[in-house]
Amino acid sequence: MNDNEQMGFLYKLFDTSLPRLGPRDDRSTRKALDMLLSERSKRVDEPGTGKLRILDIGCGNGAQTIQLAKHIDGTILAVDNHQPYLNELQRRAEAEGVSDKIQPSLKDMCDLGLPEGSFDLVWSEGALYVMGFREGLVICHFLPAPDGFLAASELCWLRPDPPAECQQFFANEYPAMVDIVTNLSIIESSGYKVVGHFTLPESAWWESYYHPLEDRLQSFRKKYATVQK
Ligand SMILES: C[S@@+](CC[C@H](N)C(=O)[O-])C[C@H]1O[C@@H](n2cnc3c(N)ncnc32)[C@H](O)[C@@H]1O
């Protein structure tokens, strides 16, 4: 199977109808948003007066975009490089009555072409890794306004002795994965000051990410049983 065919399978598996495209949950999105808004209220003289400008990088079908839109007074530029995800985001935003706050935009996150300091919040759930976590942080560093913030989730090792099978799997799939302490130092050395961090609950992986994917994988295995790797 060539790269194009592999991407085709990936998009079929990670279909727009999945509730979300990465491990996350609404409560964690809110928790991170509240953390940053609280910090912002300490720094900005009149935080209530300006509308927030948010950039959501790698928004996918928009589970977090819609959560953010529901809880902020402002606008969100939601960027992804797969138009069907953006179409689904638009559909969901209309259904939830927040489409006036969201502008879906087909862009490559590596080449955003956006003006310096143009966002109060730069958001990226499960997507900065596409550029490489450190590279993504560096590339995005110019985007938040001087009193702005960046929020990102990143896959981390949570224990020093992961099972051998996991080590083997991630040695192939994401060899750049490091632990939390190392990621915190990567963040600081990329020019950011850490406001806070937390680990997603296990349920954020299982309930609306792995379980729906498991269901799809079963039908996929049957449908494409004869396709060569
Ligand atoms: C793991 S998904 C996360 C999506 C969403 N943030 C969520 O948590 O449900 C990563 C997203 O990044 C997008 N993506 C991958 N490469 C990209 C690129 N070069 N530019 C923009 N988006 C990209 C994918 O289409 C996908 O929607």
The ligand as a Tripos MOL2 file, in Angstrom:
@<TRIPOS>MOLECULE
LIG
   27    29     1     0     0
SMALL
NO_CHARGES

@<TRIPOS>ATOM
      1 C1         -5.4670   13.5600   16.3480 C.3       1 LIG1
      2 S1         -6.4610   14.6790   15.3700 S.3       1 LIG1
      3 C2         -7.0590   15.8040   16.6200 C.3       1 LIG1
      4 C3         -8.3020   16.5410   16.1810 C.3       1 LIG1
      5 C4         -9.0110   17.3430   17.2580 C.3       1 LIG1
      6 N1         -8.1730   18.3850   17.8080 N.3       1 LIG1
      7 C5         -9.5200   16.4330   18.3760 C.2       1 LIG1
      8 O1         -8.8950   16.3830   19.4400 O.co2     1 LIG1
      9 O2        -10.5540   15.7590   18.1460 O.co2     1 LIG1
     10 C6         -5.2360   15.6490   14.5060 C.3       1 LIG1
     11 C7         -5.8460   16.6340   13.5030 C.3       1 LIG1
     12 O3         -4.7880   17.3420   12.8590 O.3       1 LIG1
     13 C8         -5.1200   17.4740   11.4850 C.3       1 LIG1
     14 N2         -3.8790   17.6560   10.7300 N.ar      1 LIG1
     15 C9         -2.9140   16.7350   10.4630 C.ar      1 LIG1
     16 N3         -1.9240   17.2930    9.7590 N.ar      1 LIG1
     17 C10        -2.2540   18.6040    9.5860 C.ar      1 LIG1
     18 C11        -1.6270   19.6960    8.9460 C.ar      1 LIG1
     19 N4         -0.4370   19.5600    8.3480 N.pl3     1 LIG1
     20 N5         -2.2460   20.9020    8.9740 N.ar      1 LIG1
     21 C12        -3.4550   21.0550    9.5680 C.ar      1 LIG1
     22 N6         -4.1030   20.0470   10.1980 N.ar      1 LIG1
     23 C13        -3.5080   18.8360   10.2090 C.ar      1 LIG1
     24 C14        -5.8470   16.1940   11.1330 C.3       1 LIG1
     25 O4         -6.6410   16.3380    9.9600 O.3       1 LIG1
     26 C15        -6.6620   15.9550   12.3920 C.3       1 LIG1
     27 O5         -7.9120   16.5880   12.3130 O.3       1 LIG1
@<TRIPOS>BOND
     1     1     2 1
     2     2     3 1
     3     2    10 1
     4     3     4 1
     5     4     5 1
     6     5     6 1
     7     5     7 1
     8     7     8 2
     9     7     9 1
    10    10    11 1
    11    11    12 1
    12    11    26 1
    13    12    13 1
    14    13    14 1
    15    13    24 1
    16    14    15 ar
    17    14    23 ar
    18    15    16 ar
    19    16    17 ar
    20    17    18 ar
    21    17    23 ar
    22    18    19 1
    23    18    20 ar
    24    20    21 ar
    25    21    22 ar
    26    22    23 ar
    27    24    25 1
    28    24    26 1
    29    26    27 1
@<TRIPOS>SUBSTRUCTURE
     1 LIG1         1 GROUP 0 **** ****
